Amino acid sequence: MTDPIQELFGVPAMKLFAGKELVVHHGVLERLPAFMRTGPLESIDRLCRHYDGALQVANGTASYGIQVPVAGAHASALLQLGLTVYFTELGRFLPASRSWLKGLDSSLGLPDCAFLVAFANSAGSGLSLHHDRFDQLLIQIQGEKQFRYAPNGFVENPDVQFSPFAASPAEWGQVYRRGFPATADELAKKELRTATLRPGSALFMPAGTWHTTAGQDGESLSVVVVVPAPSRLSLVLNLLRYYAGQSPAWRARSYAGWAGADDATAREHRALGDLMVDLGERLRSLPASDAYGAWLSDAFTAGNHRATTRELQYERYIRLPNSSVRFEPDEAPERQRCLVRSGPTDRPQAETAVALNTVARPIVEWVLSTNAAFTVAEVGDLFEDFPREDLEDLLSWMAYAGLIRPIPVPEWDTAA
């Protein structure tokens, strides 16, 4: 798959993102992919006419401002009020962007992750000083934009969005525990650099970069590609939800944990401490690769991205109780159509048709008869004549269709 960053910046995506340095590459508008300069993104006016998704507005000086969601107002009217309009669901109106975004994700070794938004600036408007949580690409489509920025200077990999005048996220304290800017004016004194973006300019901004677009000279339109790659901490926390979540002791409620300095509280604290020690020992043998499989499975199950469970093979599955199957004959006598109707609580309800060899039908019927988790190896022992590779592919399709769901971690051995 083509690396879209190579075409925009002249370097591979992995090299650009790993560098953690703000990079600007100028060029003609025509070098951009067609979806970024035609159709809804041909101009601010065309975008306002085509877009009917969620909006936010922003305005302020470099030192202070707000960004808030709005409803019941047309984007063009908000621009006439002198505001910056944030189009939060841009990708939905640009189906041609999907292959480009998939190429970016693939080049960065990520699952379905990157998404598109846009900012349309009225003259005099813009965003106040802040930094974002994720790495981003800003691509200028219409007009000029004065982009003022500075390296963070306080923390590395902040993993929070922050501005001194806005509400601080819950996890802000541990990130900025060694110091933070008290005011935006303090940041402004850092001699912000300025990049002038023109149609065709592309800017890579690593997470944590202070920046402001306040006080623009004229109208402008920018597309922003956000890459919300999970942190290593997020991967591990998600893995532990699946792994320790198999344990009744970990699922037990922590009653008496806050009762005070009595025996019940002491016992509860000791119980949790013992579990933490045990979990630490277990983690020594837990494959790191399981964290990535668990993340992909969780995101697909929750409907957070389009990535499918077919992208990884899992060792264990469980049938979903609210899904159903019916079989229909196929034109070829050796094949059947397996129509899986996913349950209403497992992603949006849908019916998926999977073409099966007739010899695979007994496996699907066996799955329908189960009410406990099973492994691929266990199914293989029951159907010895069915090739392992084909069995893995069949179960992967059943997971994609919503009949079964992976349990993407090893079994919790109570004797461990």
Secondary structure, 3 states (H helix, E strand, C coil): CCCHHHHHHCCCHHHHHHHCCCEEECCCHHHCCHHHCCHHHHCHHHHHHHCCCCEEEEEECCCCEEEEEECCCCHHHHHHCCCEEEECCHHHHCCCHHHHHHHHHHHCCCCCCCEEEEEEECCCCCCCCEECCCEEEEEEEECCEEEEEECCCCCCCCCCCECCCCCCCCCHHHHCCCCCCCCHHHHHCCCCEEEEECCCCEEEECCCCEEECCCCCCCEEEEEEEECCCCHHHHHHHHHHHHHHHCHHHHCCCCCCCCCCCHHHHHHHHHHHHHHHHHHHHHCCCCCHHHHHHHHHHHHHHCCCCCCHHHCCCCEEEECCCCEEEEEECCCCCEEEEEEECCCCCCCCCEEEEEEEHHHHHHHHHHHHCCCCEEHHHHHHHCCCCCHHHHHHHHHHHHHHCCEEECCCCCCCCCC
